[in-house]
Amino acid sequence: EGNPGTLVTFNHSYWLSQPETPPSFVRNLSADIHHDTQGMDVYGRYGSGIGVPFDIMPGLSVKNWAGTDPKPPEKVLTEVAVILANGGRWNIGEFPTGRRHPVAAFQDLAARGARFARDRQPWTLHTRSVPVVAVLQAASTHYARVLPENASGRRSGEDYVWSTSGELVRLGAEGNPGPTRVYFYDNRAAPDEITGAAQALSESQVHFDIINEDVLVRRLAEYQLLVLPLLQ
């Protein structure tokens, strides 16, 4: 109400942890993945399959947010390449605020990544994936096993929420204040069966998209193969 032009971002909304087609007012997807290059590729392939512009935000330190050891330049450029190759935009997340943080080294990494991205802009911006193989991340499957890891780390039968009516109903999880559709199964951004299928296809040099059910209905005829990962 104060400023309708304000940009509001909800981290990880409408990605693999909420595999629903974004409503029309959502113009961009955004998520942070600190250093998991395969995770960036999985997210990028899903974002490309959904067809909504997206950005992915890695960190610049080696292991965690606000770390003090800068990543090797090759690691940063690989992350930029993976995100760009899927048609996404590379963002940066870092917290160089303390005396131990090598701010100059972080700035140098950011500058290298930015130059690398800009040099490849003509071949990566507004690109679309060629449909060959589709890996399905279905909302109905994802929500059918919703037993969240709550904030306190406890698991209980009372944590179950269901989506049979199209809405999630939280039966009571003390550590989770309020219901949510963004659900990290086993506290992971992407299920093992999705990352496993992605790794197998990548190692076999087979091009693939990761799609949800709505995309499946609209575009199934475009793909040569559909992969349905099995739940454990």
N, C-alpha and C positions, 0 to 999 in steps of 0.2 A: 504493500500500500504506500510505503514511503517513497520508493523508487522502483517502478515496474521494470526498469532496465537492469536491475541488480542481477548478477549471475549467481545462481545457487547450485551447489554441487553436492550430491549425496554419494559418498564413496562406495563403489562396488554395486550400486543399484543397477538392476536389469542386466547384470552379467551372468556368469555361469551359476552363481549362488542365488540368483533370482531369474531363472530362465523363462521370463515372460516377455512378450513383445512390448517395447516401451510405448506409452501413450503418445499421441501426436505432439503434445507440448514439450516432450523431452527431445532436445535437439542434439545432444552429445552425451556419450557415456564416458565415465572417468573412473580410474581405479589406480591404486598404488600397489606395486609389486617390487619389493626392494632389490632383490638380486637373483631371483629365480628366472633364468633366461627361458627355460622351457615353459614356465608359467606365463611369461609374457607372450610367448608364441601361441599358447592355448587361448589366452584371452584375446589376442589379436585375431586369431582365426574365427573365434566366436563373434567378435565385433564386426569383422568383415562379412560373416555370414548373415548377421542381423541386418546389416546395411545402414546402420546409423553411424555418423562420424564419432570417432572416439579418440581418447588419449590415454596413455599409460605412463605412470610416474614411478620410475626407479629412483633409488637413492644413489649417492655418489661415494659412500663409504663401503667398506668391504662386507661387513656382516649384518649390521642393523642400523636403524635410524639413529641419528646423532652419534654415529661412530667416529672415531678419530683417525682411522686408517683409510686413505683414499683407495678406490678401486684402481687396478691397472688400466691404463688407457684402452688396451685391447678389449677388456671386459665392457667398458662403457660403450665403445663403438659397436661391439657385437649386439648389445641391448638395443641401441638406437637402430641398427640394421634390421633386427627382428621386428621391431614395432613398425618401422617404415615399410618393410616388405609386405606387411599385412594391411597397408593403407591407413595406418594410424598416425597419431602425432606423439612425439616424444616430449615428456614433461620432466621436471626435475623436482625431487623432494630431498631436502637436507636441512640440518640444524647446526650450522657452524657458529655457535654462539659462545663457547667457552674458550679459555686460554689455550687448551690443549688441541683445539681444532685447527688444522692447517688450512685456513681460509683460502690462501693463495692457490694451493694445490687443488682444492675443490673448484675454484673459479676457473682454473686452467682446464680441468676436466669438462666443465660445463661449456667452455668456449670451444673445445675440440669437438664435443658432441654436436654443438650447434652448427659449426662449420660443416661437419660431416652430413648433417641432416639437410642443410640448405643446399649443398652441392647436389643432392639427390632429389630435390623437390620436384623437378620436372617429370621424374619417372615414378614418383611415389604418391603425390598428392592427388586425392580424388580418384584413386584407382579402384577397380573392382576385381574380385577373385573370379577365376575361371572355374566353373562347377565341374568337378570330376568325381570326388568321393565326398559324401556327407556323413559326419558323425553326429548322432542325435543326443542332445542333452535335453531330455523331456522334463517339463515342469511337473507333470503328473508323477513321474518316477522320482524326481528330486524331492518333492514334498511328501511322497508316500512314506519315507523313512525318517521324517523329521524328529529327531531326538537331540535337541541342541546341547552343545557344551555350554553351560551357563557360566556367568562371570565368576562364580565361586569354584568352578571346576567339578561340581557334583553332577551326577546323572541320576535321574529319577523317572519312574513311570509317569509322574505328574507333569513331566516336561513335554509330553507328546502334544503336537499340534497337527491338525489334519486339514486337507484341502479338498475333500470330496464335494463340498458345496461351492468351491471356487474361492473361498476365504479361509485363511488360517485361523484356527481357534486355539489360543494358548490356555491350557488347563491349569497352569500355575507353576511357574518356575521362579523361585525366590531370587535367583541371581540374574534373571532376565527381566528387567523392568519394562514390561509392555510387549505386545505382539509385534512381529516383524515378518516381512516376506523375504528379507535377505538372510538366507540360512546357509551357514558354513558347515557342511556335513563333516563330522569328525574334525572340526576346526580347520578345514582346508578350503582354499579358494576354489579348487576344482576337484571333483571326485577322482579316485584312483583309476576307475575304469575309463574315464575320459582322457586323463593324462597318459595312461597306458596305451590306449588306441592311438593317441597322437604321436607318442614316441615310436611305436611300431611303424606307422605310416611314414613318419619323417625318415626313419632309418632305411625304409624301403624306397625312399625318394618318390613317394606317391603324393600328389597334391590333394589336399582335402580342406573342407570347411567344417566348422562345428556349428550346428544349427539347433533351433528349438522347434517345437511342434508346429507353430504357425508358419515358419519358413518351410518346414517339411510339406505342409499341405499345399503351399503356393508353388514350390519349386521342385518337387520330387522328380518330375519327368526330366529335369535338366541334368540330373546326376546319373553316373554310370553305376554307382554302388552306394548302398546305404549301410552304415555300420550301426548296430544296436548293441551298445555295451551291456553286459549282464551284471546285475547286482550280486554282491557276495552275500 
